């Protein structure tokens, strides 16, 4: 007689999605579209997450681009009802620093948008040459 024992891990993520994308405008756009599609399939709100991914993916494609190396988008919803968005690129030498742009600047507001929409956000370095910019959104249980 063969018995299978199934064990559930309460700390394991309930839902997870990850993909490598090219560090181009098209890759950044696809990151936003994939986020909206997956969160919609999971029955979760998409608007704030889509804006956060759009800003972080645009930064990865613009400032984190290294020829021949992709960036990684990761979405995780754990048992604590929190959406964690991570974008990993291969430019650990260029860490994001939020700055207030001048009144006529045409760029430089992306991290301010992320900070306004996310409940928490930050940067994790390593392993070299990577860095991960992450943001978390608390979800209603």
C-alpha positions as CSV (number, residue, x, y, z in Angstrom):
1,X,0.0,0.0,0.0
2,X,1.4,3.4,-1.1
3,X,0.5,6.4,1.0
4,X,1.0,10.0,0.0
5,X,1.4,12.6,2.7
6,X,0.4,16.1,1.6
7,X,1.7,18.9,3.7
8,X,0.7,22.5,3.2
9,X,3.1,25.3,4.0
10,X,1.4,28.3,5.6
11,X,4.3,30.5,4.6
12,X,4.3,29.6,1.0
13,X,2.9,32.3,-1.4
14,X,-0.7,31.8,-2.4
15,X,-0.1,33.3,-5.8
16,X,3.1,34.1,-7.6
17,X,4.1,35.2,-11.1
18,X,7.5,36.1,-12.5
19,X,8.8,36.8,-16.0
20,X,11.9,38.1,-17.7
21,X,11.4,41.0,-20.1
22,X,13.6,43.0,-22.4
23,X,14.8,46.4,-21.0
24,X,12.9,48.4,-23.7
25,X,9.8,50.5,-23.8
26,X,8.0,47.5,-25.2
27,X,9.2,45.4,-22.3
28,X,8.0,48.0,-19.8
29,X,4.6,48.2,-21.5
30,X,4.3,44.4,-21.4
31,X,5.2,44.4,-17.7
32,X,2.2,46.7,-17.0
33,X,-0.1,44.6,-19.2
34,X,0.9,41.3,-17.6
35,X,0.4,42.8,-14.2
36,X,-3.1,43.9,-15.0
37,X,-3.9,40.6,-16.6
38,X,-2.6,38.4,-13.7
39,X,-4.1,40.6,-10.9
40,X,-7.4,40.6,-12.7
41,X,-7.3,36.8,-13.0
42,X,-6.6,36.7,-9.3
43,X,-9.6,38.9,-8.5
44,X,-7.4,41.7,-7.1
45,X,-7.5,45.5,-7.8
46,X,-5.2,46.4,-10.6
47,X,-5.0,50.2,-10.9
48,X,-2.4,51.2,-8.3
49,X,-0.2,48.1,-9.0
50,X,-0.3,48.8,-12.8
51,X,0.9,52.4,-12.2
52,X,3.7,51.2,-9.8
53,X,4.8,48.5,-12.3
54,X,4.7,51.0,-15.2
55,X,7.0,53.4,-13.3
56,X,9.4,50.8,-12.0
57,X,9.6,49.0,-15.4
58,X,10.2,52.3,-17.2
59,X,13.1,53.0,-14.8
60,X,14.5,49.5,-15.4
61,X,14.3,50.0,-19.1
62,X,15.8,53.5,-19.0
63,X,18.3,53.5,-16.1
64,X,18.9,49.8,-15.4
65,X,19.4,48.7,-19.0
66,X,22.5,46.6,-19.8
67,X,22.8,45.4,-23.4
68,X,21.8,41.7,-23.6
69,X,20.4,41.5,-20.0
70,X,16.7,41.4,-19.2
71,X,14.9,42.7,-16.2
72,X,12.6,40.5,-14.0
73,X,9.1,41.3,-12.9
74,X,7.8,39.4,-9.9
75,X,4.3,39.5,-8.4
76,X,3.6,37.7,-5.1
77,X,0.5,37.6,-3.0
78,X,1.1,35.9,0.3
79,X,-1.2,34.8,3.2
80,X,-0.7,38.1,4.9
81,X,-2.9,39.7,2.1
82,X,-0.1,41.8,0.7
83,X,0.9,42.3,-2.9
84,X,4.7,42.5,-3.4
85,X,5.9,43.9,-6.7
86,X,9.6,43.4,-7.5
87,X,11.6,44.6,-10.5
88,X,15.1,43.3,-10.7
89,X,17.7,44.7,-13.2
90,X,21.5,44.3,-13.6
91,X,22.6,47.8,-12.8
92,X,23.5,47.7,-9.1
93,X,25.8,50.7,-9.6
94,X,22.7,52.9,-10.3
95,X,20.5,52.9,-7.2
96,X,17.2,54.8,-7.5
97,X,17.1,58.0,-5.4
98,X,13.8,59.9,-5.3
99,X,14.3,63.6,-6.0
100,X,11.9,66.4,-6.4
101,X,12.2,67.6,-10.0
102,X,12.0,71.2,-11.0
103,X,8.6,72.6,-11.9
104,X,9.3,72.4,-15.7
105,X,11.1,69.0,-15.7
106,X,9.7,66.5,-18.1
107,X,10.8,63.5,-16.1
108,X,11.9,62.5,-12.6
109,X,8.6,61.9,-10.9
110,X,8.3,58.1,-11.2
111,X,9.6,57.2,-7.7
112,X,7.4,59.9,-6.2
113,X,4.4,58.2,-7.8
114,X,5.6,54.8,-6.5
115,X,6.0,56.3,-2.9
116,X,2.5,57.9,-3.1
117,X,0.7,54.7,-4.3
118,X,2.6,52.0,-2.4
119,X,2.2,51.2,1.3
120,X,6.0,50.4,1.4
121,X,8.8,50.4,-1.1
122,X,12.6,50.1,-1.1
123,X,15.7,48.8,-2.8
124,X,17.6,45.6,-2.2
125,X,21.1,45.2,-3.5
126,X,22.7,42.0,-4.8
127,X,23.8,39.6,-5.7
128,X,26.2,41.7,-7.8
129,X,25.4,43.1,-10.4
130,X,21.7,43.0,-9.6
131,X,19.4,45.3,-7.6
132,X,15.7,44.8,-6.9
133,X,13.3,47.7,-6.5
134,X,10.2,46.5,-4.6
135,X,6.8,47.9,-3.6
136,X,4.1,46.5,-1.4
137,X,0.4,47.1,-1.4
138,X,-1.8,46.0,1.5
139,X,-4.9,44.2,0.3
140,X,-8.2,43.9,2.1
141,X,-8.6,40.4,3.4
